[in-house]
């Protein structure tokens, strides 16, 4: 029997002229509706500045449900002492059976109040672009520049020969102070 057939039978039974059958059907319907609601667990917020040890904090679901998502983000930032450039990126939700779905899902700001009862964890991340790892230069291990006795020069795309020693003297920070 399909779920729709069960609901149809239950609604017919609730509308029955027999008071006992109608009362039992109404009780079963109320139990079904209550069991379909998500549990009243706290809403978890995870900030992963360091992926190896994320910061997790629990918040009251009822309080967060009354506010728009932007206000929720502001409360999370101030409560957890997070930088201003963090934002709510995604959330994990409860499944119908009460287990937690591990997939991260993007949130619609306008639907926040409808989604709150089903959210398990909000994932908050830094909005700053990650720094690209720098490539080590030729002089990475050197503690100081040691000029060689022979002059090093390069040829530009235009074909001009340029002495690196002259460039160093021209653009050296020490040159600024020798005025």
C-alpha positions in Angstrom: 0.0 0.0 0.0 1.3 3.4 -0.9 1.7 6.3 1.5 -1.1 8.2 -0.2 -3.5 5.2 0.3 -2.7 5.2 4.0 -3.4 8.9 4.3 -6.6 8.5 2.4 -7.8 5.7 4.6 -6.9 7.7 7.7 -8.7 10.8 6.5 -11.8 8.7 5.7 -11.6 7.1 9.2 -11.3 10.5 10.9 -14.4 11.6 9.1 -16.3 8.5 10.1 -19.7 8.9 12.0 -18.4 6.4 14.5 -16.9 8.5 17.3 -14.5 5.8 18.5 -13.0 5.2 15.0 -12.9 8.9 14.3 -11.1 9.6 17.6 -8.5 6.8 17.0 -7.9 8.1 13.5 -7.4 11.7 14.8 -4.9 10.4 17.4 -3.0 8.4 14.8 -2.9 11.5 12.5 -1.6 13.7 15.3 1.1 11.1 16.1 2.1 11.0 12.5 2.4 14.7 12.2 4.4 15.0 15.4 6.8 12.2 14.4 7.3 13.9 11.0 8.7 17.1 12.7 12.4 17.2 13.2 13.7 16.8 16.7 14.3 19.9 18.8 18.1 19.5 18.9 20.3 22.5 19.0 21.5 23.9 15.7 25.3 23.4 15.3 27.6 26.0 13.7 31.0 24.9 12.4 33.8 27.3 11.6 36.6 25.7 9.8 39.5 28.2 9.8 41.7 25.3 10.5 40.3 22.2 8.7 42.1 19.8 11.1 40.3 21.2 14.2 37.1 23.2 13.3 35.4 25.3 16.0 31.8 24.0 16.7 29.2 25.7 18.8 25.6 24.9 19.5 22.8 27.5 19.2 19.2 27.5 20.2 17.1 26.6 17.2 14.0 28.6 18.3 15.9 31.8 18.7 17.6 31.5 15.3 14.3 30.6 13.6 12.8 34.0 14.5 15.6 36.0 12.7 16.6 36.4 9.0 19.7 34.6 7.9 21.8 37.8 7.8 21.0 38.5 11.5 21.8 34.9 12.3 25.2 35.3 10.7 25.8 38.4 12.7 24.9 36.6 16.0 27.2 33.7 15.0 30.1 36.1 14.3 29.8 38.0 17.6 29.2 34.9 19.7 32.1 32.9 18.3 34.4 35.9 17.9 34.8 35.4 14.2 36.2 37.9 11.7 33.8 40.1 9.8 34.5 38.5 6.4 33.0 35.1 7.3 29.7 33.9 5.8 27.3 31.0 6.0 28.3 28.8 3.1 26.2 25.7 3.4 24.3 23.4 5.8 23.7 19.8 6.5 20.1 18.6 7.0 18.2 15.9 8.9 16.8 13.1 6.8 13.2 12.0 7.2 14.3 9.1 9.4 16.2 11.5 11.8 19.7 10.7 10.6 22.0 13.4 9.3 22.6 13.7 5.6 26.4 14.4 5.2 26.0 16.4 2.0 26.5 20.1 2.3 23.7 22.1 0.7 23.5 25.8 -0.2 20.9 27.8 1.6 18.4 30.2 0.2 18.4 33.4 2.4 14.7 34.0 1.8 13.7 30.5 2.9 15.7 30.5 6.1 12.7 30.4 8.5 11.2 27.4 6.7 14.5 25.6 6.6 15.6 26.0 10.3 13.7 23.0 11.7 15.5 20.7 9.3 19.1 22.1 9.5 21.6 20.1 11.6 24.8 22.1 11.0 25.6 25.5 9.5 29.0 25.7 7.8 30.7 29.1 8.2 33.8 29.9 6.2 36.2 32.7 5.5 35.2 34.9 2.5 38.8 36.0 2.0 40.6 34.4 -1.0 43.1 31.8 0.1 46.7 32.8 -0.4 48.3 31.1 -3.3 51.4 29.2 -2.2 54.4 31.1 -3.2 56.9 29.5 -5.4 60.4 29.4 -4.0 62.8 31.7 -5.8 66.4 31.1 -6.6 67.6 32.9 -3.5 65.1 31.2 -1.1 67.7 29.7 1.2 70.1 32.6 1.2 70.2 34.8 4.3 71.7 37.8 2.4 72.5 38.9 -1.1 76.1 38.2 -1.9 77.2 40.1 -5.0 79.4 38.2 -7.4 82.7 39.6 -8.8 81.4 39.4 -12.3 78.5 41.5 -13.5 75.3 39.7 -14.3 73.2 41.1 -17.1 69.9 40.2 -18.8 68.6 40.9 -22.3 65.0 42.4 -22.4 62.5 41.5 -25.0 63.4 44.7 -27.0 67.0 43.4 -27.1 68.5 45.9 -24.6 71.3 44.6 -22.3 70.6 45.5 -18.6 73.0 45.0 -15.8 71.3 43.6 -12.7 73.8 45.4 -10.4 72.8 48.7 -11.9 69.1 47.9 -11.4 69.8 46.9 -7.8 71.5 50.2 -7.1 68.8 52.1 -8.9 65.8 50.5 -7.1 67.4 49.6 -3.8 65.4 50.7 -0.7 68.7 52.2 0.6 68.7 54.6 -2.4 65.5 56.2 -1.0 67.3 57.2 2.2 70.5 58.5 0.6 68.8 61.6 -0.9 
